[in-house]
Amino acid sequence: MGQSNRQFILDEIPQGTLTPAHFRLAEAERPVPADGEVLVRARYISLDAANRAWMQGATYRSALSSGQVMAGGALAEVVESRAPGFAPGDIVFADTGWQEYAALKAGQLTATPKMGPMPHLLSIYGVTGLTAYFGLLKCGRPKAGETVVVSAAAGAVGSVVGQIAKIKGCRTVGIAGGAAKCALLTRDLGYDAAVDYKAGNTRRALREACPDGIDVYFDNVGGDVFEACLFNMANHGRIACCGAVSSYDGAPPPHGPRGVPGLIVTRRLAVTGFIVMDFHNEWDAALKELQGWVESGQLKVYEDVIDGFENLPTALVGLLAGENIGKRMVKVS
Ligand SMILES: NC(=O)c1ccc[n+]([C@@H]2O[C@H](COP(=O)([O-])OP(=O)(O)OC[C@H]3O[C@@H](n4cnc5c(N)ncnc54)[C@H](OP(=O)(O)O)[C@@H]3O)[C@@H](O)[C@H]2O)c1
């Protein structure tokens, strides 16, 4: 065998909650790039709530199947290039999957902006930061003085949304699981108030935290939390639908949120789903603005970097259980 390539195989599609046992560590031969291909070595593999959604069926990408290398985006370094435009040492973003090396067609690689440090290319200067930016500003359209509520508020996307809303002069309320995380939302992450969705009666807790109603709800989770927010929306409020973590892991919820479409009509709500790629043409300008906020100290970057390829399965299971503060990733090399 030539040089080796460690991989995690998605051994079985989970029917209930994802566990590390659904993955199997395997050793393959390091691939050799064909003409038009680039051999890359994974440096940081991104852990995303969406990784689990891909196991449920086709989303904005095709569904995963058992027996394949687990899919996942990564920052990777070019080792050998047989394609124009890429040279050894370049740092690119690509869906390498959970493996140390991948040979990919040049069209599957995205050049990264010359911004650092490197992990920021997965957090604030990557899909995470851009999702928060466009979802809030284009779909939520907050105005100074308005109340913005964010779910999964301490997570990768959520921690950025809350801070941008503050920069725009809004009052911010974060929703997260557990008293300790909620204390962190107001103490460290800059939220004006916090609601613990695991404490019961989220709807009432939100009413108390948002006495004039919610003007913008940035929804990362769907399900019961979405419903609790919907019942607290102010007239002409906006809901930015970013994702639905509450339904990714485990059995589907017994019913959809109540109040749809009645409350959308009577309160004249705008409910907008989006995918960050929709704004691809505007990424450069957004990155500049994000960089300005980071450099001026207005926006803090929260990253949760776990060391070691072998920790990928437990890192994803832990993300879905809410272990992370900010953007979780695994440093591979
Ligand atoms: N539309 C797009 O283009 C786009 C792009 C990127 C990401 N996304 C979406 O953005 C959302 C956040 O993703 P992320 O990768 O940044 O993950 P993340 O927020 O860093 O991590 C997921 C968080 O979800 C929370 N959570 C887990 N189960 C939950 C449940 N049953 N109910 C409520 N909250 C729950 C956990 O925090 P707690 O401790 O608070 O429970 C956990 O920390 C996801 O919905 C993802 O699909 C969308």
Ligand as a Chemical Component Dictionary entry (heavy atoms), coordinates in Angstrom:
data_LIG
# 
_chem_comp.id                   LIG 
_chem_comp.type                 NON-POLYMER 
_chem_comp.pdbx_formal_charge   0 
_chem_comp.three_letter_code    LIG 
# 
loop_
_chem_comp_atom.comp_id 
_chem_comp_atom.atom_id 
_chem_comp_atom.alt_atom_id 
_chem_comp_atom.type_symbol 
_chem_comp_atom.charge 
_chem_comp_atom.model_Cartn_x 
_chem_comp_atom.model_Cartn_y 
_chem_comp_atom.model_Cartn_z 
_chem_comp_atom.pdbx_ordinal 
LIG N1  N1  N 0  -29.452 28.665 5.338  1  
LIG C1  C1  C 0  -28.144 28.544 5.206  2  
LIG O1  O1  O 0  -27.539 28.897 4.185  3  
LIG C2  C2  C 0  -27.368 27.974 6.354  4  
LIG C3  C3  C 0  -25.955 27.943 6.330  5  
LIG C4  C4  C 0  -25.280 27.455 7.463  6  
LIG C5  C5  C 0  -26.018 26.996 8.565  7  
LIG N2  N2  N 1  -27.380 27.006 8.518  8  
LIG C6  C6  C 0  -28.190 26.572 9.665  9  
LIG O2  O2  O 0  -27.829 27.360 10.775 10 
LIG C7  C7  C 0  -28.238 26.684 11.964 11 
LIG C8  C8  C 0  -27.080 26.716 12.955 12 
LIG O3  O3  O 0  -26.071 25.834 12.466 13 
LIG P1  P1  P 0  -24.597 25.829 13.028 14 
LIG O4  O4  O 0  -23.830 24.934 12.146 15 
LIG O5  O5  O -1 -24.190 27.241 13.280 16 
LIG O6  O6  O 0  -24.757 25.050 14.400 17 
LIG P2  P2  P 0  -24.591 25.598 15.874 18 
LIG O7  O7  O 0  -25.641 26.629 16.122 19 
LIG O8  O8  O 0  -23.167 25.934 16.142 20 
LIG O9  O9  O 0  -24.904 24.284 16.711 21 
LIG C9  C9  C 0  -26.169 23.779 16.778 22 
LIG C10 C10 C 0  -26.876 24.265 18.073 23 
LIG O10 O10 O 0  -28.234 23.933 17.950 24 
LIG C11 C11 C 0  -28.789 23.855 19.248 25 
LIG N3  N3  N 0  -29.771 22.762 19.285 26 
LIG C12 C12 C 0  -29.553 21.444 19.144 27 
LIG N4  N4  N 0  -30.706 20.751 19.231 28 
LIG C13 C13 C 0  -31.675 21.680 19.439 29 
LIG C14 C14 C 0  -33.088 21.594 19.617 30 
LIG N5  N5  N 0  -33.743 20.405 19.623 31 
LIG N6  N6  N 0  -33.786 22.734 19.780 32 
LIG C15 C15 C 0  -33.162 23.928 19.804 33 
LIG N7  N7  N 0  -31.815 24.072 19.633 34 
LIG C16 C16 C 0  -31.095 22.951 19.463 35 
LIG C17 C17 C 0  -27.622 23.589 20.214 36 
LIG O11 O11 O 0  -27.530 24.655 21.118 37 
LIG P3  P3  P 0  -28.442 24.717 22.473 38 
LIG O12 O12 O 0  -27.521 24.337 23.590 39 
LIG O13 O13 O 0  -28.883 26.114 22.543 40 
LIG O14 O14 O 0  -29.547 23.729 22.329 41 
LIG C18 C18 C 0  -26.391 23.564 19.306 42 
LIG O15 O15 O 0  -25.278 24.204 19.882 43 
LIG C19 C19 C 0  -28.654 25.280 11.511 44 
LIG O16 O16 O 0  -30.054 25.216 11.444 45 
LIG C20 C20 C 0  -28.037 25.148 10.143 46 
LIG O17 O17 O 0  -28.716 24.212 9.338  47 
LIG C21 C21 C 0  -28.047 27.485 7.444  48 
# 
loop_
_chem_comp_bond.comp_id 
_chem_comp_bond.atom_id_1 
_chem_comp_bond.atom_id_2 
_chem_comp_bond.value_order 
_chem_comp_bond.pdbx_ordinal 
LIG N1  C1  SING 1  
LIG C1  O1  DOUB 2  
LIG C1  C2  SING 3  
LIG C2  C3  SING 4  
LIG C2  C21 DOUB 5  
LIG C3  C4  DOUB 6  
LIG C4  C5  SING 7  
LIG C5  N2  DOUB 8  
LIG N2  C6  SING 9  
LIG N2  C21 SING 10 
LIG C6  O2  SING 11 
LIG C6  C20 SING 12 
LIG O2  C7  SING 13 
LIG C7  C8  SING 14 
LIG C7  C19 SING 15 
LIG C8  O3  SING 16 
LIG O3  P1  SING 17 
LIG P1  O4  DOUB 18 
LIG P1  O5  SING 19 
LIG P1  O6  SING 20 
LIG O6  P2  SING 21 
LIG P2  O7  DOUB 22 
LIG P2  O8  SING 23 
LIG P2  O9  SING 24 
LIG O9  C9  SING 25 
LIG C9  C10 SING 26 
LIG C10 O10 SING 27 
LIG C10 C18 SING 28 
LIG O10 C11 SING 29 
LIG C11 N3  SING 30 
LIG C11 C17 SING 31 
LIG N3  C12 SING 32 
LIG N3  C16 SING 33 
LIG C12 N4  DOUB 34 
LIG N4  C13 SING 35 
LIG C13 C14 SING 36 
LIG C13 C16 DOUB 37 
LIG C14 N5  SING 38 
LIG C14 N6  DOUB 39 
LIG N6  C15 SING 40 
LIG C15 N7  DOUB 41 
LIG N7  C16 SING 42 
LIG C17 O11 SING 43 
LIG C17 C18 SING 44 
LIG O11 P3  SING 45 
LIG P3  O12 DOUB 46 
LIG P3  O13 SING 47 
LIG P3  O14 SING 48 
LIG C18 O15 SING 49 
LIG C19 O16 SING 50 
LIG C19 C20 SING 51 
LIG C20 O17 SING 52 
# 
